[in-house]
Amino acid sequence: MEAEAEAGVVHVKINEREAPTTVLIMGDEPLLGVETLETFGLKVNPETEKLEPTRSFVLRV
């Protein structure tokens, strides 16, 4: 199965964490994935469906 998507870099802010990250756009929906969560040091708790920190956040440029 093939799907077409455009890719780009956007500036994202989640809570108090900000950084540029890669986004895929399929149709009208931007998709953020695990790469973005790892960049921000976050994970999704499957029980609470909330974001939780996995480490302290430091943006490296």
Distance bins in CASP14 RR format, pairs under 12 A and 6 or more apart:
PFRMAT RR
TARGET T0000
AUTHOR 0000-0000-0000
RMODE 2
METHOD distances of the structure
MODEL  1
2 26 0 0 0 0 0 1 0 0 0 0 0
3 24 0 0 0 0 1 0 0 0 0 0 0
3 25 0 0 0 0 0 1 0 0 0 0 0
3 26 1 0 0 1 0 0 0 0 0 0 0
3 27 0 0 0 0 1 0 0 0 0 0 0
3 29 0 0 0 0 0 1 0 0 0 0 0
3 31 0 0 0 0 0 1 0 0 0 0 0
4 24 0 0 0 0 0 1 0 0 0 0 0
4 25 0 0 0 0 0 1 0 0 0 0 0
4 26 1 0 0 1 0 0 0 0 0 0 0
4 27 0 0 0 0 1 0 0 0 0 0 0
5 22 0 0 0 0 0 1 0 0 0 0 0
5 23 0 0 0 0 1 0 0 0 0 0 0
5 24 1 0 1 0 0 0 0 0 0 0 0
5 25 1 0 0 1 0 0 0 0 0 0 0
5 26 1 0 1 0 0 0 0 0 0 0 0
5 27 0 0 0 0 1 0 0 0 0 0 0
5 28 0 0 0 0 0 1 0 0 0 0 0
5 29 0 0 0 0 1 0 0 0 0 0 0
5 30 0 0 0 0 1 0 0 0 0 0 0
5 31 1 0 0 1 0 0 0 0 0 0 0
6 22 0 0 0 0 0 1 0 0 0 0 0
6 23 0 0 0 0 1 0 0 0 0 0 0
6 24 1 0 0 1 0 0 0 0 0 0 0
6 25 1 0 1 0 0 0 0 0 0 0 0
6 26 0 0 0 0 1 0 0 0 0 0 0
6 27 0 0 0 0 1 0 0 0 0 0 0
6 28 0 0 0 0 0 1 0 0 0 0 0
6 29 0 0 0 0 0 1 0 0 0 0 0
6 30 0 0 0 0 1 0 0 0 0 0 0
6 31 0 0 0 0 0 1 0 0 0 0 0
7 21 0 0 0 0 0 1 0 0 0 0 0
7 22 1 0 0 1 0 0 0 0 0 0 0
7 23 1 0 0 1 0 0 0 0 0 0 0
7 24 1 0 1 0 0 0 0 0 0 0 0
7 25 1 0 0 1 0 0 0 0 0 0 0
7 26 0 0 0 0 0 1 0 0 0 0 0
7 30 0 0 0 0 0 1 0 0 0 0 0
7 31 0 0 0 0 1 0 0 0 0 0 0
7 35 0 0 0 0 0 1 0 0 0 0 0
8 20 0 0 0 0 1 0 0 0 0 0 0
8 21 0 0 0 0 1 0 0 0 0 0 0
8 22 1 0 0 1 0 0 0 0 0 0 0
8 23 1 0 1 0 0 0 0 0 0 0 0
8 24 1 0 0 1 0 0 0 0 0 0 0
8 25 1 0 0 1 0 0 0 0 0 0 0
8 30 0 0 0 0 1 0 0 0 0 0 0
8 31 0 0 0 0 0 1 0 0 0 0 0
8 32 0 0 0 0 0 1 0 0 0 0 0
9 19 0 0 0 0 0 1 0 0 0 0 0
9 20 1 0 1 0 0 0 0 0 0 0 0
9 21 1 0 0 1 0 0 0 0 0 0 0
9 22 1 0 1 0 0 0 0 0 0 0 0
9 23 1 0 0 1 0 0 0 0 0 0 0
9 24 0 0 0 0 0 1 0 0 0 0 0
9 25 0 0 0 0 0 1 0 0 0 0 0
9 30 0 0 0 0 0 1 0 0 0 0 0
9 32 0 0 0 0 0 1 0 0 0 0 0
9 35 0 0 0 0 0 1 0 0 0 0 0
9 36 0 0 0 0 0 1 0 0 0 0 0
9 39 0 0 0 0 0 1 0 0 0 0 0
10 18 0 0 0 0 0 1 0 0 0 0 0
10 19 0 0 0 0 0 1 0 0 0 0 0
10 20 1 0 0 1 0 0 0 0 0 0 0
10 21 1 0 0 1 0 0 0 0 0 0 0
10 22 0 0 0 0 1 0 0 0 0 0 0
10 23 1 0 1 0 0 0 0 0 0 0 0
10 24 0 0 0 0 0 1 0 0 0 0 0
10 25 0 0 0 0 1 0 0 0 0 0 0
10 30 1 0 0 1 0 0 0 0 0 0 0
10 31 0 0 0 0 0 1 0 0 0 0 0
10 32 0 0 0 0 1 0 0 0 0 0 0
10 36 0 0 0 0 1 0 0 0 0 0 0
10 39 0 0 0 0 0 1 0 0 0 0 0
11 17 0 0 0 0 0 1 0 0 0 0 0
11 18 1 0 0 1 0 0 0 0 0 0 0
11 19 1 0 0 1 0 0 0 0 0 0 0
11 20 1 0 1 0 0 0 0 0 0 0 0
11 21 0 0 0 0 1 0 0 0 0 0 0
11 22 0 0 0 0 0 1 0 0 0 0 0
11 23 0 0 0 0 0 1 0 0 0 0 0
11 36 0 0 0 0 0 1 0 0 0 0 0
11 39 0 0 0 0 0 1 0 0 0 0 0
11 59 0 0 0 0 0 1 0 0 0 0 0
12 18 1 0 0 1 0 0 0 0 0 0 0
12 19 1 0 0 1 0 0 0 0 0 0 0
12 20 1 0 0 1 0 0 0 0 0 0 0
12 21 1 0 1 0 0 0 0 0 0 0 0
12 22 0 0 0 0 1 0 0 0 0 0 0
12 23 1 0 0 1 0 0 0 0 0 0 0
12 30 0 0 0 0 1 0 0 0 0 0 0
12 32 1 0 0 1 0 0 0 0 0 0 0
12 33 0 0 0 0 0 1 0 0 0 0 0
12 35 0 0 0 0 0 1 0 0 0 0 0
12 36 1 0 0 1 0 0 0 0 0 0 0
12 37 0 0 0 0 0 1 0 0 0 0 0
12 39 0 0 0 0 1 0 0 0 0 0 0
12 40 1 0 0 1 0 0 0 0 0 0 0
12 42 0 0 0 0 0 1 0 0 0 0 0
12 59 0 0 0 0 0 1 0 0 0 0 0
13 19 0 0 0 0 1 0 0 0 0 0 0
13 20 0 0 0 0 0 1 0 0 0 0 0
13 21 0 0 0 0 0 1 0 0 0 0 0
13 36 0 0 0 0 0 1 0 0 0 0 0
13 40 0 0 0 0 1 0 0 0 0 0 0
13 57 0 0 0 0 0 1 0 0 0 0 0
13 59 0 0 0 0 0 1 0 0 0 0 0
14 21 0 0 0 0 1 0 0 0 0 0 0
14 32 0 0 0 0 1 0 0 0 0 0 0
14 33 0 0 0 0 0 1 0 0 0 0 0
14 36 0 0 0 0 1 0 0 0 0 0 0
14 37 0 0 0 0 1 0 0 0 0 0 0
14 39 0 0 0 0 1 0 0 0 0 0 0
14 40 1 0 1 0 0 0 0 0 0 0 0
14 41 0 0 0 0 1 0 0 0 0 0 0
14 42 1 0 0 1 0 0 0 0 0 0 0
14 43 0 0 0 0 0 1 0 0 0 0 0
14 44 0 0 0 0 0 1 0 0 0 0 0
14 50 0 0 0 0 0 1 0 0 0 0 0
14 51 1 0 0 1 0 0 0 0 0 0 0
14 52 0 0 0 0 0 1 0 0 0 0 0
14 53 0 0 0 0 0 1 0 0 0 0 0
14 57 0 0 0 0 1 0 0 0 0 0 0
15 40 0 0 0 0 1 0 0 0 0 0 0
15 41 0 0 0 0 0 1 0 0 0 0 0
15 42 0 0 0 0 1 0 0 0 0 0 0
15 50 0 0 0 0 0 1 0 0 0 0 0
15 51 1 0 0 1 0 0 0 0 0 0 0
15 52 0 0 0 0 0 1 0 0 0 0 0
15 53 0 0 0 0 1 0 0 0 0 0 0
15 57 0 0 0 0 1 0 0 0 0 0 0
16 40 0 0 0 0 0 1 0 0 0 0 0
16 42 0 0 0 0 0 1 0 0 0 0 0
16 51 0 0 0 0 0 1 0 0 0 0 0
16 53 0 0 0 0 0 1 0 0 0 0 0
16 56 0 0 0 0 0 1 0 0 0 0 0
16 57 0 0 0 0 1 0 0 0 0 0 0
16 59 0 0 0 0 0 1 0 0 0 0 0
17 36 0 0 0 0 0 1 0 0 0 0 0
17 37 0 0 0 0 0 1 0 0 0 0 0
17 38 0 0 0 0 0 1 0 0 0 0 0
17 39 0 0 0 0 1 0 0 0 0 0 0
17 40 1 0 1 0 0 0 0 0 0 0 0
17 41 1 0 0 1 0 0 0 0 0 0 0
17 42 1 0 0 1 0 0 0 0 0 0 0
17 51 0 0 0 0 1 0 0 0 0 0 0
17 53 0 0 0 0 1 0 0 0 0 0 0
17 54 0 0 0 0 0 1 0 0 0 0 0
17 55 0 0 0 0 0 1 0 0 0 0 0
17 56 0 0 0 0 0 1 0 0 0 0 0
17 57 1 0 1 0 0 0 0 0 0 0 0
17 58 0 0 0 0 1 0 0 0 0 0 0
17 59 0 0 0 0 1 0 0 0 0 0 0
18 36 0 0 0 0 0 1 0 0 0 0 0
18 39 0 0 0 0 0 1 0 0 0 0 0
18 40 0 0 0 0 1 0 0 0 0 0 0
18 57 0 0 0 0 1 0 0 0 0 0 0
18 58 0 0 0 0 0 1 0 0 0 0 0
18 59 1 0 0 1 0 0 0 0 0 0 0
19 32 0 0 0 0 0 1 0 0 0 0 0
19 35 0 0 0 0 0 1 0 0 0 0 0
19 36 0 0 0 0 1 0 0 0 0 0 0
19 37 0 0 0 0 0 1 0 0 0 0 0
19 38 0 0 0 0 0 1 0 0 0 0 0
19 39 1 0 1 0 0 0 0 0 0 0 0
19 40 1 0 0 1 0 0 0 0 0 0 0
19 41 0 0 0 0 1 0 0 0 0 0 0
19 42 0 0 0 0 0 1 0 0 0 0 0
19 57 0 0 0 0 1 0 0 0 0 0 0
19 58 0 0 0 0 1 0 0 0 0 0 0
19 59 1 0 1 0 0 0 0 0 0 0 0
19 60 0 0 0 0 1 0 0 0 0 0 0
19 61 0 0 0 0 1 0 0 0 0 0 0
20 35 0 0 0 0 0 1 0 0 0 0 0
20 36 0 0 0 0 0 1 0 0 0 0 0
20 39 0 0 0 0 1 0 0 0 0 0 0
20 40 0 0 0 0 0 1 0 0 0 0 0
20 59 0 0 0 0 1 0 0 0 0 0 0
20 60 0 0 0 0 0 1 0 0 0 0 0
20 61 0 0 0 0 1 0 0 0 0 0 0
21 30 0 0 0 0 0 1 0 0 0 0 0
21 31 0 0 0 0 0 1 0 0 0 0 0
21 32 1 0 0 1 0 0 0 0 0 0 0
21 33 0 0 0 0 1 0 0 0 0 0 0
21 34 0 0 0 0 0 1 0 0 0 0 0
21 35 1 0 0 1 0 0 0 0 0 0 0
21 36 1 0 1 0 0 0 0 0 0 0 0
21 37 0 0 0 0 1 0 0 0 0 0 0
21 38 0 0 0 0 1 0 0 0 0 0 0
21 39 1 0 1 0 0 0 0 0 0 0 0
21 40 1 0 0 1 0 0 0 0 0 0 0
21 41 0 0 0 0 0 1 0 0 0 0 0
21 42 0 0 0 0 0 1 0 0 0 0 0
21 59 0 0 0 0 0 1 0 0 0 0 0
22 30 0 0 0 0 0 1 0 0 0 0 0
22 31 0 0 0 0 1 0 0 0 0 0 0
22 32 0 0 0 0 1 0 0 0 0 0 0
22 33 0 0 0 0 1 0 0 0 0 0 0
22 34 0 0 0 0 0 1 0 0 0 0 0
22 35 1 0 0 1 0 0 0 0 0 0 0
22 36 1 0 0 1 0 0 0 0 0 0 0
22 37 0 0 0 0 0 1 0 0 0 0 0
22 38 0 0 0 0 0 1 0 0 0 0 0
22 39 0 0 0 0 1 0 0 0 0 0 0
23 29 0 0 0 0 0 1 0 0 0 0 0
23 30 1 0 1 0 0 0 0 0 0 0 0
23 31 1 0 0 1 0 0 0 0 0 0 0
23 32 1 0 0 1 0 0 0 0 0 0 0
23 33 0 0 0 0 1 0 0 0 0 0 0
23 35 0 0 0 0 1 0 0 0 0 0 0
23 36 1 0 0 1 0 0 0 0 0 0 0
23 39 0 0 0 0 0 1 0 0 0 0 0
24 30 1 0 0 1 0 0 0 0 0 0 0
24 31 1 0 1 0 0 0 0 0 0 0 0
24 32 0 0 0 0 1 0 0 0 0 0 0
24 33 0 0 0 0 1 0 0 0 0 0 0
24 35 0 0 0 0 0 1 0 0 0 0 0
24 36 0 0 0 0 0 1 0 0 0 0 0
25 31 1 0 0 1 0 0 0 0 0 0 0
25 32 0 0 0 0 0 1 0 0 0 0 0
30 36 0 0 0 0 0 1 0 0 0 0 0
32 38 0 0 0 0 0 1 0 0 0 0 0
32 39 0 0 0 0 1 0 0 0 0 0 0
32 40 0 0 0 0 1 0 0 0 0 0 0
32 42 0 0 0 0 0 1 0 0 0 0 0
32 44 0 0 0 0 0 1 0 0 0 0 0
32 51 0 0 0 0 0 1 0 0 0 0 0
33 39 0 0 0 0 1 0 0 0 0 0 0
33 40 0 0 0 0 0 1 0 0 0 0 0
33 42 0 0 0 0 0 1 0 0 0 0 0
33 43 0 0 0 0 0 1 0 0 0 0 0
33 44 0 0 0 0 0 1 0 0 0 0 0
34 40 0 0 0 0 0 1 0 0 0 0 0
34 41 0 0 0 0 0 1 0 0 0 0 0
34 42 0 0 0 0 1 0 0 0 0 0 0
34 43 0 0 0 0 1 0 0 0 0 0 0
34 44 0 0 0 0 1 0 0 0 0 0 0
34 54 0 0 0 0 0 1 0 0 0 0 0
35 41 0 0 0 0 0 1 0 0 0 0 0
35 42 0 0 0 0 0 1 0 0 0 0 0
36 42 0 0 0 0 1 0 0 0 0 0 0
36 43 0 0 0 0 0 1 0 0 0 0 0
36 44 0 0 0 0 0 1 0 0 0 0 0
36 51 0 0 0 0 0 1 0 0 0 0 0
37 43 1 0 0 1 0 0 0 0 0 0 0
37 44 1 0 0 1 0 0 0 0 0 0 0
37 45 0 0 0 0 0 1 0 0 0 0 0
37 51 1 0 0 1 0 0 0 0 0 0 0
37 52 0 0 0 0 0 1 0 0 0 0 0
37 53 0 0 0 0 0 1 0 0 0 0 0
37 54 0 0 0 0 1 0 0 0 0 0 0
37 55 0 0 0 0 0 1 0 0 0 0 0
37 57 0 0 0 0 0 1 0 0 0 0 0
38 44 0 0 0 0 0 1 0 0 0 0 0
38 53 0 0 0 0 0 1 0 0 0 0 0
38 54 0 0 0 0 1 0 0 0 0 0 0
38 55 0 0 0 0 1 0 0 0 0 0 0
38 57 0 0 0 0 0 1 0 0 0 0 0
39 54 0 0 0 0 0 1 0 0 0 0 0
39 55 0 0 0 0 0 1 0 0 0 0 0
39 57 0 0 0 0 1 0 0 0 0 0 0
39 58 0 0 0 0 0 1 0 0 0 0 0
39 59 0 0 0 0 1 0 0 0 0 0 0
39 60 0 0 0 0 1 0 0 0 0 0 0
39 61 0 0 0 0 0 1 0 0 0 0 0
40 51 0 0 0 0 1 0 0 0 0 0 0
40 52 0 0 0 0 0 1 0 0 0 0 0
40 53 0 0 0 0 1 0 0 0 0 0 0
40 54 0 0 0 0 1 0 0 0 0 0 0
40 55 0 0 0 0 1 0 0 0 0 0 0
40 56 0 0 0 0 0 1 0 0 0 0 0
40 57 1 0 0 1 0 0 0 0 0 0 0
40 58 0 0 0 0 0 1 0 0 0 0 0
40 59 0 0 0 0 1 0 0 0 0 0 0
41 51 0 0 0 0 1 0 0 0 0 0 0
41 52 0 0 0 0 1 0 0 0 0 0 0
41 53 1 0 0 1 0 0 0 0 0 0 0
41 54 1 0 1 0 0 0 0 0 0 0 0
41 55 1 0 1 0 0 0 0 0 0 0 0
41 56 0 0 0 0 1 0 0 0 0 0 0
41 57 1 0 1 0 0 0 0 0 0 0 0
41 58 0 0 0 0 1 0 0 0 0 0 0
41 59 0 0 0 0 0 1 0 0 0 0 0
42 50 0 0 0 0 1 0 0 0 0 0 0
42 51 1 0 1 0 0 0 0 0 0 0 0
42 52 1 0 0 1 0 0 0 0 0 0 0
42 53 1 0 0 1 0 0 0 0 0 0 0
42 54 1 0 0 1 0 0 0 0 0 0 0
42 55 0 0 0 0 1 0 0 0 0 0 0
42 56 0 0 0 0 0 1 0 0 0 0 0
42 57 0 0 0 0 1 0 0 0 0 0 0
43 49 0 0 0 0 0 1 0 0 0 0 0
43 50 0 0 0 0 1 0 0 0 0 0 0
43 51 1 0 0 1 0 0 0 0 0 0 0
43 52 1 0 1 0 0 0 0 0 0 0 0
43 53 0 0 0 0 1 0 0 0 0 0 0
43 54 1 0 1 0 0 0 0 0 0 0 0
43 55 0 0 0 0 1 0 0 0 0 0 0
44 50 1 0 0 1 0 0 0 0 0 0 0
44 51 1 0 0 1 0 0 0 0 0 0 0
44 52 1 0 0 1 0 0 0 0 0 0 0
44 53 0 0 0 0 0 1 0 0 0 0 0
44 54 0 0 0 0 0 1 0 0 0 0 0
45 51 1 0 0 1 0 0 0 0 0 0 0
45 52 1 0 1 0 0 0 0 0 0 0 0
45 53 0 0 0 0 0 1 0 0 0 0 0
45 54 0 0 0 0 0 1 0 0 0 0 0
46 52 0 0 0 0 0 1 0 0 0 0 0
51 57 0 0 0 0 0 1 0 0 0 0 0
END
